[in-house]
Amino acid sequence: MKNVLETDVAGLKLKNPTMLAAGILGLSMESLMSVANAGAGAVVSKSLGIEPRHGYGNPTVVQVEGGVLNAMGLPNPGIQVFIQEMAENRLTVPLILSLYAFAPKEFATAATKASTAEVNGLELNVSCPHASGTGQELGRDPKLIMDIVKAVRETVNMPLFVKLTPNVTDIVGLAKAAEKAGASGITAINTVKAMAIDIETSKPILANIIGGLSGSAVRPIALRCVYEIYESVKIPIIGCGGVDSWQTAVQFLQAGASAVQIGTAIATKGLSIFREVNDGVERFLKRKSYGSVKEIVGLSHRS
Ligand SMILES: Cc1cc2nc3c(=O)[nH]c(=O)nc-3n(C[C@H](O)[C@H](O)[C@H](O)COP(=O)(O)O)c2cc1C
């Protein structure tokens, strides 16, 4: 029987339109396997840099109304260690490596290293809201996005996603720059710059003071970003931000996302969120007599 959930995003064949978002359970083969076994259509690694990085001191994560605030500071063992970890890639779903760097040339070097591993695509993190010299400090500038994407494009030939920040007035301009420079797809969005204060001490709760908000609180922002980007670029979009049910996944697909990534909902609902979303989307497609999930991508734009 035909699998109505089957789809492809920028050449990546997916058995369903759900993916693990970067930064959650994405550092070891074992944890990535557990996400794949739970039903994700693809997995994205934690963002990796050329050098190992400790990240910030605690607290790095705090629960707030409607979501989670984090300022981890991009802790990771470095791309080389991750590649060794992936040496025996036993994943049965595509693996996308998330990369961060401090300049276009360094992104190209990281991409070259990444391409020596058994990976199926890259996601460029030009959108982390709380790390100095990288993330959104680069990715708020369309010209820098173009330089980064071009540098990586000249180096590797694999599906290349650019993950954008919502912390700008014109995310569409960033998406257009990424497309023009040769990106295969857009991931929208990374976390929304935010903070929390403990009134007893009068101090900001996160050690880094400012962090990134994720979860259902950011969903309407993410949805608006996907909707606007869909109207302006032809490359596929991966929706991300507050997907925590099959209904919210359908909203992103109808807004124009070809697939969705899930992060924070794993903390609240566990890995069963992937089956919950996939089963629900499948039932929805059948109830509405659609033959494929592709048929509802961008449906909200059609009159
Ligand atoms: C604890 C935590 C760590 C994260 N680390 C990364 C990261 O390393 N790279 C990245 O691109 N995004 C990172 N993100 C952002 C998520 O990938 C995602 O864009 C964001 O959380 C919105 O999706 P969600 O509401 O489903 O969590 C992180 C998010 C959280 C909560």
The ligand as an SDF file (V2000), in Angstrom:
LIG
                    3D

 31 33  0  0  0  0  0  0  0  0999 V2000
   18.2000   22.9480   24.4310 C   0  0  0  0  0  0  0  0  0  0  0  0
   18.1920   23.3960   23.0030 C   0  0  0  0  0  0  0  0  0  0  0  0
   19.3810   23.3270   22.2530 C   0  0  0  0  0  0  0  0  0  0  0  0
   19.3880   23.7540   20.9220 C   0  0  0  0  0  0  0  0  0  0  0  0
   20.5590   23.6630   20.2070 N   0  0  0  0  0  0  0  0  0  0  0  0
   20.5610   24.0250   18.8800 C   0  0  0  0  0  0  0  0  0  0  0  0
   21.7230   23.8560   18.0870 C   0  0  0  0  0  0  0  0  0  0  0  0
   22.7600   23.3530   18.5230 O   0  0  0  0  0  0  0  0  0  0  0  0
   21.6650   24.2580   16.7870 N   0  0  0  0  0  0  0  0  0  0  0  0
   20.5330   24.8110   16.2080 C   0  0  0  0  0  0  0  0  0  0  0  0
   20.5390   25.1430   15.0300 O   0  0  0  0  0  0  0  0  0  0  0  0
   19.3970   24.9300   16.9520 N   0  0  0  0  0  0  0  0  0  0  0  0
   19.3840   24.5630   18.2470 C   0  0  0  0  0  0  0  0  0  0  0  0
   18.2330   24.6730   18.9900 N   0  0  0  0  0  0  0  0  0  0  0  0
   17.0250   25.2250   18.3310 C   0  0  0  0  0  0  0  0  0  0  0  0
   16.1100   24.1080   17.8180 C   0  0  0  0  0  0  0  0  0  0  0  0
   16.7500   23.3150   16.8630 O   0  0  0  0  0  0  0  0  0  0  0  0
   14.8190   24.7010   17.2120 C   0  0  0  0  0  0  0  0  0  0  0  0
   15.1440   25.5590   16.1450 O   0  0  0  0  0  0  0  0  0  0  0  0
   14.0150   25.4970   18.2320 C   0  0  0  0  0  0  0  0  0  0  0  0
   14.0920   24.9200   19.5180 O   0  0  0  0  0  0  0  0  0  0  0  0
   12.5390   25.6080   17.8230 C   0  0  0  0  0  0  0  0  0  0  0  0
   11.9300   24.3410   17.7040 O   0  0  0  0  0  0  0  0  0  0  0  0
   11.1040   23.6370   18.9080 P   0  0  0  0  0  0  0  0  0  0  0  0
   10.0820   24.6460   19.3750 O   0  0  0  0  0  0  0  0  0  0  0  0
   10.4930   22.4220   18.2940 O   0  0  0  0  0  0  0  0  0  0  0  0
   12.0820   23.3150   19.9630 O   0  0  0  0  0  0  0  0  0  0  0  0
   18.1940   24.2640   20.3210 C   0  0  0  0  0  0  0  0  0  0  0  0
   17.0070   24.3030   21.0760 C   0  0  0  0  0  0  0  0  0  0  0  0
   16.9880   23.8760   22.3930 C   0  0  0  0  0  0  0  0  0  0  0  0
   15.6920   23.9410   23.1640 C   0  0  0  0  0  0  0  0  0  0  0  0
  1  2  1  0
  2  3  1  0
  2 30  2  0
  3  4  2  0
  4  5  1  0
  4 28  1  0
  5  6  2  0
  6  7  1  0
  6 13  1  0
  7  8  2  0
  7  9  1  0
  9 10  1  0
 10 11  2  0
 10 12  1  0
 12 13  2  0
 13 14  1  0
 14 15  1  0
 14 28  1  0
 15 16  1  0
 16 17  1  0
 16 18  1  0
 18 19  1  0
 18 20  1  0
 20 21  1  0
 20 22  1  0
 22 23  1  0
 23 24  1  0
 24 25  2  0
 24 26  1  0
 24 27  1  0
 28 29  2  0
 29 30  1  0
 30 31  1  0
M  END
$$$$
